[in-house]
Amino acid sequence: MIVAAKKEIVTLLLNEVEQKHPEVDFNDFKEKVMNTLAVKDMSIDQLENMLILTALERISSLEPQWTFIAAHFYLKRLYRLSACSRKTNEDRGYGSFYELINTLDQMGIYDSKLLKSYSKDEVDYLEKLIKPEKDHLFTYIGLLTMAERYLARSHQGEFLELPQERFMIIAMTLMANEQEDKRLTLVEEAYWALSNLYMTVATPTLSNAGKSYGQLSSCFIDTVEDDLRNIYDSNTDVSTLSKNGGGIGIYLGKIRSRGSDIKGFKGISSGVIPWMKQLNNTAVSVDQLGQRQGAIAVYLDCWHKDIFSFLDSKLNNGDERQRTHDLFTGVCIPDLFMEQVEKRGEWYLFDPHEVRRVMGYSLEDHFDEEKGAGSFRDKYWECVNHPDLSREAVQAIEIFKSIMVSQLETGTPYMFYRDTVNRQNANQHKGMIYCSNLCTEIMQNMSPTVLEEEKVEDGKIIIYKKPGDFVVCNLSSISLAKSVLDDILERLIHIQVRMLDNVIDINKIPVLQAQITNENYRGIGLGTFGWHHLLALKGIKWESEEAVLYCDSLYEEIAYLTIKASHELAKEKGSYQYFEGSDWSTGEYFAKREYISLRWNDLMSKVKQTGIRNGYLMAVAPNSSTSILAGSTASIDPIFRLEYSEEKKDYKIPVTAPDLSPKTTWYYKSAYNIDQHWSIRQNASRQRHIDQSISFNIYVRNDIKAKALLDLHLDAWRSGLKTTYYIRSTSGSEIEECDSCHS
């Protein structure tokens, strides 16, 4: 480019960005840019890169606003590339919305249903609602994440879609089946929620909505029966869902242990590890739409005879034939086990197959209906005392030591407190919850799908299966800092619940029993992110009684508004199929949580009378990806540090805590410097209002003593937490997370 032309372009860009950021001193920046221009000839692409990188290197805890300046330059580049691909001359990049949809439809990238559902006049109307200025809400890392991971491109990788168009496409997709007289209004409302970054949808929805491939749900949970055919059928279902972008949770507790009999032959069974190896191979070989490796979590009960080999399966030393490094592990723990750990008592391990054969029931099908009493502990002691049932006696604390060793080395296993979960299950009239999902926030009824009959008719093989409850996670999350401070929670949750509910009807899941379960329970998972961001803006210290009380009141409000929104949707569209007999219909849901105020009693009466749309409502996911996109802090977690760098191929991106300023700095205490018992207290107050669970990480230093870590686990259990997610140690191996639940 000619030097004069380069300087003119840069001058125009600098004038524009200076007007948007009058608080920033641009003198040094302009001097460096102009000096570079004077000695180096550049293409447009190189010029844009130079501006972006020069802005990025100025981002620090003292000048965090440079992230928005870098985002401004990157946005200009994105507009240019999109305009070039779309052959428009729009400086803002946003050309004809209808032409974009038509082009991507013809390319096979968009689903043809978009143009069948919306007329050209409707699309033209929606184009007028698109607000390009909302693009300036993104930080640089947020905009880059949006562009690289979610915006639709041509098959050659050219940028076509722009951020506000992606949001509008999502809104159109989720509202496509609404009544025509109010559909455009609902699209506008959904677009308002997304474009203002008041909420994010789950990663699969963000990426796949409106497209001709993939599905919209985050993850799935299967129950594997102790049967060879069922084990292999489950693996087929897992690979099918993984291929389409879903993370998987699998309960293995029904599978017989190593050394169990098969058809009466003693000592034949190889236990759960070989099936875990098979799943490990599936995770590696069947990736999620070519974007990332498949992600599978497996859960086992702490009374299963294979528990020690299960806990060792991710360790870096030992017999590699017994290792499954690519799986995530979780342990299902009853209250009785934790009591035995507390008193340093004995614990007994059983083979589930032998229990079924000798006792006539499955131990895993029971839980303690009350704290300290119930059918599980009764059945467990029956098994311990039965003379014909083999058992292995171990010290309960020895199992817990193995749990903690694995957690400090690998971050897992996750902890699943099954009695607490099932006592709080609003749909226990219809089943049992055996385990959680890949990110420990989903708690819904589960059961295996079983083969009933296989026969030949008219030369065709007909297979009949009894479908089990195959759990589906439909997620989205509120950005707390923006939504609370702008005082729009009621308006937001009202549209957000409808968006989530519509995912259930729109989504086509390639595993039919999952589709059936999704429609029967209509389970959703409305969550939150940006908790630390909100505390910092409000000037509330993490380690304080004020934070605990505020957490309690805020999440009670979110719970109230979510239940209210689902109830109002039920009046319009009907309740979920299993409403009758549920804790929702009897009022037990409200009694268990001591919701006794006048407004809660009024809502309880309305729900009992006219129903609720969704059998499961709230779940707090990890959100580390989409919270970056929205410029906030992840989930309910504290920040790692005030300033860090995201590694890219050729450079590093400096990132600071959101809304960092001399005022907020004092409230951004690092996760590893926080007393984790305060985090547990906060989460206990939050868990009371969340009908499912929460992806709750525990952060520990590498020199933590075993007793201190044990005390944290005991505190979490005593406090009524349903699950804990990773143990994040400063010395642990790098933890790779599933992106599916980042909503």
N, C-alpha and C positions, 0 to 999 in steps of 0.2 A: 504493500500500500504506500501511497505517497505520504510523506511525513506530515504535510499540512492537513491532509484529509484525516490522518490518524489523530492528530491533535484536536481537530474539530469534533470528531466523534467522542473522544475522551472528555473534552470540555463540556459537551452537552450532557454526557452521562454524569459527570461530577456535579454539574449544576443541579441536575435532577435529584441526585442522592443527597446533596447538601440541603436542599429545600425540605426533604423528608426527615433529615436528621440535623436540625440546627444546633443541637446540643453537642455535636461532635466537632473537634478541631481537625480539619482536613489538610492543614498546611504541609505537614511532613509527608502525608500520603501523596498529595499532589506533586510535591517536589520529587519524590522517588519515582512516581509514574512518568513524569515528564522527562526526567533524566534517562530513564530506560528507553523511552521513545526516541530520544535524541541519538542514541548509539546503536539501536537495533531495529532492523526492518521486521515487520510482523504481519502475518495474515490476520484476518478477523478473529479466527479461532484462537490464535496465540495471544492476541490483544485481550480477548475476554478472559483467557486463563491468567494472564498477568494481573489484571484487575482483581480477579477473584482471590488469587494467591496472596497478593499484596494486602488485601483486606483481611484475609484469614490470619496472616502472621501477626496482626494487631489485636486479635481476640485474646483477652486475658481477664482475670478476675477484677482487674482495675478498669478495663474497658470492654465489658461484655457486649455492648451494643453493636460492635463491629460485625457480629454474626448476621445482623439484619442488613448491613451494608453489603457483605459478601453475598447474601441471599438475593439482594437487589440485582447485582451484576450477573449472578447465575440465572436469575429469572429472565433477564434480557436475552441471555444466550438461549434459554429454553424457548422463548417466544420466537427468536430468529429461526431456530432449527425447525420448530413446528410449522411456521409460516412457509418455510422453504419446502418442507415435505408436503404441505397442503396446497402449495402454489397460490398463496395469498400475499397481499402486501400490508397486512395488518401489523402495525408496530406493537400492538398489545398481544399479538399472536392469536387472539380469539376470532377466528373467521366464522363461517356459517356452521352452526351447530348441526343443522339437518344434513348438510353435505358431509360433515365428519361421520355422522352415524351411517349414512348411506355408503360412504367409502369403506368404512370398517366392516360393514355388513357384507359388502361385495367381496372383501378380502377373506371373509370367513372368520374374522376376529370377534366381531360382535354377534350376539344371538339375533337371528332374524325376527324374534318375537318383539323386539323393541319397536321396529317400524310397523309391525302388525298391531301392536297395542296402542301406539300413539300416532295421530295424524300429523301431516306436515304443519298444519296450523297450530296444533298443540306444541310441537317441537319448537316452532318459531316463537311461540308465546314463552316457553321455558327458556329459550335463548336470551330473551330480554331480562330474565331474572338473574342470569349469571353475573356475578360481580367480580371482575378481574382484580379489583383493589384488595380483595380478601387474600390474594396471593402474598401480600406483604405481611401477613400474620406469621408466615413461616420463618423460623430460624434457618441458617444455611444448612445445617445437618438435617433438619426436618424436610426442607425442600428437596435436598439431594436424595433422601430416603424415598420421598414420594415419587420423584422422577425415575430413579433407578429401579425401584421395585414394583411400582403399582400402575404407572401410566401406561396406557395401551400404545404399542408401537407397531410398525409394519413388520412383516416377516424378515426384512433386511435390517431391522433394529432402528429404523428412523422414528424420531419422536413425532407423534400425531396428536394424541390427546394432551390436554393441559389440566392442571390441578382442579380448577373449578368445574371443568367438564366431567372429570372423573367423579366428583361429588354429585353432580347432577345426574349422571348415568346411574349411580348407586341409588339415588332417591327415586328415579324413574323405575328402575328395576324392582325395588321393594314395594312400590305403590301401584304396580301395573295391574293388579287384580282388584283394586278398590273400585267402589261404585263411581261411575263416570262423572256424576254431578259434583263430587267432592274430591276426585282424584288429583287434579292439578293443585288444589289448595294443600293437599297432603304432601305432594311432591315439593311444593314450595317450602313447607314447614320442615321437611326432612333435610332439604338443601340448606335451610337456615341453620339447623343444628350442626351439620357437617362443615359448612363453609366457614363458620365462626370458630371452628375447632372446639366447640363445646362438648363434643363427644367424638369417639372414633368407633367404627365398626370393626369386627374381627378381621384379621389379616386375610383369610380366604374370601370374605365378602368384599373387602377393600380391593383386592386384586382381581376377583373373578366376576363380580356383579356386572351383568350386561354382556358378558363375553360368552363365546360358544363352547367353552371348555371349563373344566374345574367345577367345584361345588362351593357352597357358601358357609358350611358349618366348620367349626374349628377342629373338633376332635371327637372321638368315639370310644366307647367302653364295651368290651365283650366279656362274656363269661364262658370259660371253656369247660366242657363236661369231661368226665373221666372215660373217654371213649376214643379209640383210634380215629374213626371217621370224623368225629366232632373236632378233634385236634387239627386234622388236616383241613377240614372245611373252614375252621376259624382262621387258619393261616391264609387260605384263599381270600376270605373276606378282608383280612388285614391288608394284604397286598393290594387288593382292589381299591380300598379306601386310601391307602398311602399314595398310590399312583395319582389319585385325584386331589391330593393336597391335604389329607387329614392326619392328625396325630392320633395315636392309639393308646388306650389303657386296657390291660388284659388281666383278668383274675384267674390265677392258676391253682387256687387252693383246693379245688375238687380233684385234681390229678393225683393218683396214687404215688406214694413215695418210693425211693430207691429200695430194692429188696422186697417189695410187696409181691404178692402172688398174681399171676395172670392165668385165668381159667383153672385155678387150683394148683398150678405149678409154683412151688415156693421159690422165693428169691430171684424171680425173673425180671421184674420191673427195673428200669434204669432211672426212674424218678423224673423230676421236672427239668433237670439241667439239659438233657438232650433236646427237649422241646423249646427251651430257651435258646439253645444254639440255633435251632431252625428259625426262630423268630429273629435272632440276631442277623442271620443271613438275609432274611427278608428286609430288615431295616436297611441293610447296606446295599442290597441289589435293586430294590424297588424304591426309587427316590420320589420326592413330591414334586411332580410336574417339572422335573429337571432342575428345580431351584435349590433343593437341599436334600440331604439324606433323610430317609424315612425315620420317624421318631416313635418309639414304642416304649411304654412303661409296663412292667410286669409286677404283680402284687402276690404275696404269699403270706399265709397266717403264721404267727409266731409259735403255734403248737404243731406245725407240720414237721415231720421227721427230716425233711430236706432243708430246714431253715438255715443251718450253718453253711452248707455248700451254696445256698442261695445268697447269703450275705457276703460270701467270699467271691461271688461271680464277677464282680467288677474290679477286684484288686489287681494291682500290677505285678504281683509276684505269685508264685505257685504254679500249678498244673494248667497250662494254657487250654488243655482239652476241657477244663471245667470253667473257662472264663467266657463271659459275654460282655465285652467292653462297650458295645454299641447300644445296649439296652439300658434303660433306667429302671431302678428297683424301688419297691415300696413294701412296707411291712404292715399287715393288718393286726391291730393290737386291741385286745379286750381290757376292760378295767381290771379284771382279775390278775392279768399278767403284771400290770403296773403295781398292783398291791403287793404281789410277790417280790417284785424288784425292790420296793420300799422296805419290806421286812427281810430281805435277803433270803427268801424262801425257795423251795424247790419248784420246778416247773416240769411238766411232762409233755413229751412229744409223741404224736400219734400218726398213723397212716390213715388218711381219710377213707380209703377204700375198705380197710379192715373195720373201721368204725361203722361204716354203712352196713357191712355184712354181719357183724356181730351184734351191734346195738340197734340196727333197724332205723337209724336216723343219721343225718349229716350234722356234725358239730357246728359247721360253718353257717348252718341255716338258723341259728339261734343267737340272741343277744340278751343282755340284761335290760329288762324293761324299766327297772328302777336303778338308781345309783346304789350299788352295794347288794343288789338282789335281782334275781331273774332267771330265765330259763337257760341262758348260756352256762352260768356257773353251776347250776344244778346238773346239767348234762355233762359238763366237763368233769365234775367230781364223780359222777356215775361211771364215766370212762376210766378214770384213775383207779377206781375201786373194783372194776369188773375183772374177775379172775381169768377170763378167756381172751382178754384184749391185751396185746403186747404194747409196751410203752417204754420210752427212754426217759430216765430221770436226769435232769440237769439243774444247775443253779440258774434261777431266772436272771441273775446279774451277769452270768457268763454270756447269755444271748445278747444282753444289752451292751456288754463290752464289744462284742462283734459288730453290733449295729454302729457303735460310735467309732470304731476303728475304720469301718468302711466310709462313714460320713466324713471323717477328717481327711481321708485319702481321695475320695471320689465325689463327695457332696451328697451322696445318697446312701442308704435308702430314705425315701419319704416315710413319714409316720402317718398312719391312718387309724384314728381312734374309733373303732367300729361301734362300740356301745353308745357313745355320745352321738355319733352320726345317726344311728337307727332310732334312738329315742326321739330325735328331733325331726325324723322323716315325716313330712306331711302326708305321704302316701303309703304308709306302712300297711294299710288295709289291702294293698295290691302287691306287696312284695318286700324284698330285702335288698339292702345296699351292701355289697361285698367289698368294694374298693372304690378308689377314685380314678381320675383320669391322669393324663400325662403331666398336668400342672397342679394337681391336688385341689382344684376348686369346685369340681363337679361332683354332686352327690345325688344320684337318681337310682330308682329301682332297676335291678339287674336279674337276668336269668338266662340260662343257655338255650340256644336254638337246637332242637333235636330232630333227627331223622325218624319219621313215623312209618313210611312205606315207600318202597321202590318197586315199580312193576313195568311191564311192557304192555302198551296198548297201541294197536294199529301200527306196529313196527317202530314205535317211539318209546323211549325210556321216560317214564313219568316218576318224578321224585316228589314226595309229600313231606314237608317239614312243619313241625310246630314251632312257630316263631317265638323266640324269647325276647326279653326286654334288652335290646341292644341300644345303649345310651348314645344320644347325640347332643353335642354341646353347641348351642347357638348364643354367641357372645357379642356384647358391645359394652363400651365403658364411658362413664362421665369424666370429663376433665374437671376435677374439683375446683382448682384455683380460679379458672375463668368462670365456671358456672355459678359457684357460690358467691363470688364477689360481684358478678353481674346480676345476681338474684333472679335467676331464670330456671331454677330446678324444676318447679312444677310444670312449666311449659315444655321444658326439655324432656322430662321423663314421660310425659303424656305421649309425645310423638315417638320417643325411643322404644317404648314397650310395643307400640304398633309396628315399628320397623322390625323388631326382633320376632314378633309373632308372624309377620309376613314371610320371613325367611323360611319358616316351617312349611308353608304352602308352596312357595316358589321353588325351593331347593329340590332337586331330584337326586336322591342318594342311591348309588349303584348297588347297595346291599339292602335287600327288601325288608328284612326284619328291622333294620335301623329306620327305614322310612315309616314302617308301621308304628314303632315305638315313638318316633318323633310326633306323629299325628295323634297317638293315644294320650300322651302326657302333655304335649305342647310345652315342653320344658325350655326355658330361656335362662340366660345368665347375665343379668344387668350388673355391671361392676363399676369400679372407679379407678382412677389413677390421679397422681398429683397431690397426694396427701402431704408429703413433706413441703412441697411448693406452697400449698395452702397455709400450713402452719407458719412458714417463714413470712409470708405476706401479712398474716394476722399477728405476727410477733409472739407466737406461742412456742415455748421451749418443748422439745421432744420429751425430755425426761422431767415431766411435771404432771401434777394432778390435773391441771387445767387442760392439758392435751388429752388425758384419759376421759375427762368429763365431756369435752367438746366432741371427741370421737363418738361417744355414746349418743349424744343429742343429734349430731349430724346424721349418723347412720340410721337412727330411728326415723328421722324425717325422710330420708331416702327410701327406707322400707315402707313407710306409710304411703308415700306418693306412688311407689311402684305397685303396691297391692291395690291402691285406689285405681290406678290406670288400667291394670289387668281386669279389675272388676267392671269398670266402665266398658271395656272392650267386650267382656262377656255379655253385657246387656245388649250390645249391638250384634255380636256374632255367635254367642253361645259359649258355654263352659267347656272345658276339656272333658274328655269322655269318662274319666275316672273320678269326677268331682264328688259324686255321692259316696259317702262313707269316709271321705278324706278328713284330715284335721281342719281343712278349710271349711268343709260343710258342717262339721260339728261344733266349730268354734274353739277346738282344742289348740289349734295353731296359736291363737291369741292368748289363751290361758297359759300355755307353756312359757310364753315370753313375758308374762305379766303385763300385757297391754290392757290397762284398766281405766284409762282416761275417758272422758266423754266422747272425744272424737274417735278413739279406737273402738269403743263400744258401738258407736254408730256405724263405723265401717264394718265391724264384725257382723252386725245384724244384716247389713246390706249384702255382704258376701254370702252369708248363710241362706239368705232369701233368693238372690238372683245369680249367685255363682261367681266364679273367677275363670279367666280365660286360660291361664297357664298353671300347670300343676307344680312347676318349680320356677322360681322367679329371679333370685339374686345369686351371683357368684363373682368373686373378685379375682381376676386373672392376672398374670405377671405384667403384661403390657409394656415390656421394655422397648419393643420396636415402635409401636404406635404412640407411646408417650414421647419418644424422640420426635416423631413426625409432628406431634401437637405442641412441642416445645415445653414439656412439663417433666415432672419426676415420675419414675415407674411405680405403678400400682400403689401399695401402701408402704413401700420401702423408704428408708432413709437414703440419702445420696452416698456414693462412695467417697467423693471428694469434691471440693469447690470447683476444681478445674482439672480436666483430663483431655486426652487426645484419642480420637477415633482413627485407627490406622486404615489408610487407603493404599492402593497399589503404588502410587508414585509420591504420595505426600501424606501428612497428618492433618487432621482437622481438629483444631482446638475447640473444646466445648466447655461451657461454664454452667453452673447451677442456674436454673431459670430465674429471671427477674433479680439477678444478683446486684446488690447495692450495699453501700455502707450500713443501711438499716437491716437488710435481710441476712447479711453475712453471719451475724451472731446466732442466727437460728438454724443455720445449715451445719449441724454437727455431723461428722462422718460416721457412717454405719459402724465401723470397727471401733469407734470411741464411745459408742452408746451402750449403756447398761441394758442388755437384752431383756431383762425382766420388765423394764418399762415398756418395751415393744410388745411383750406378751400381755401385759395389762391392757394396753391400748387394743390389741387384737381381740382379747376376751370381751371387751365392751362392744367391739364391732361385730363379733361373731354372733352375739345374741340377736342381732337384727338381720343377719344373712341366713336365709333358709338353707342354702347349700354351704359352700366353704370358701376359703381364702388361700391364695398362693402366698404363704407366709414363710419368708426366709429368716433363718437365724444366722447372725454374723458373729464369728468368733476369731480370736487371734490364734496364731499358730502355736503359742505356748500355753494354751488353755489346759487346765488340769481336768482329768477325767471326771472328778467329782463335780466340778463347776458345770461341765457340759451335761452331766446327768441331772443336776439340779434344774437346768433350763428345761430339759425334757419333762421332768416331773412337774415343774411349774406350768408348762403348757398343757399337760394332761389335766392337772387339778383345776386349772382355770377354765376348762370346758372347750378348749380348742378342738376342732374336728380333725385337722391335719396340720402338719408342718411340711414345708417344701424342702429346699436345699439347706444343708449346713454349709455356709460359705466361710471357708477358712482362708486366712491370709497365706497359708502355705499349701492349700489344697490344689490339686490339678485344675487346670482351666475348665470351667463348666460350660458345656455347650447346651443351650436351651432349645426347646421347641418353639418355633415361631407361630404355630397355629393358634395358640390361645392369646396372642398379643392383640388385644382388641381395643 
